[in-house]
Amino acid sequence: MAAATEAQSTDQLALEGFSAPFLLRCGAILIDYIIFLIFPVGGLLSERMFSGGLNIATDATLWFIATLLSVVNLVILPIVCRQSIGKLLTGLRIISKTGERAGTGALILRQTVGYLLTLVTLGLGFLICLFTPKARTLHDYLTGTRVVRASRREIRS
């Protein structure tokens, strides 16, 4: 019994070193935001550069594509891969607070209701990770998750 408790506390201490730093999380959010804006800004630039645009798609269509891409990136990908594109590129992963694979229900709640609550608090839900020991945000506390640096996998030829 004591050995199991000691092993668990050792695992928790090892996990502490993998907490995602605030600026790395900001980088992941920035990448996700850039992905959202690619199509609308591309349409606006083509309209300005080619006096009237390339007539590829209307503004409403470009915003629809951007919204659809964001839903896939911010909701579907984290449920399937435990990472958005921004988290993937910055080497971050969503796990449970115990260090195990986060559950699907927790991720759905985190990526929908949790993000909306963080948005309603004008980003304060995200900023609290600066003051918490495990760098957890409001949506992490709500769903029992945390964001850590992903382990690297060795590619063998």
MOJO-V208211 format. One record per helix or strand of 3 or more residues. SS is the DSSP state (@ for helix, = for strand). FROM is the first residue (numbers start at 1). LEN is the number of residues. If there is no record, write none. Layout:
ss->{SS | SS}
from->{FROM | FROM}
len->{LEN | LEN}
This chain:
ss->{@ | @ | @ | @ | = | @ | @ | @ | =}
from->{2 | 22 | 59 | 85 | 92 | 104 | 124 | 138 | 145}
len->{15 | 28 | 23 | 6 | 5 | 17 | 7 | 6 | 5}
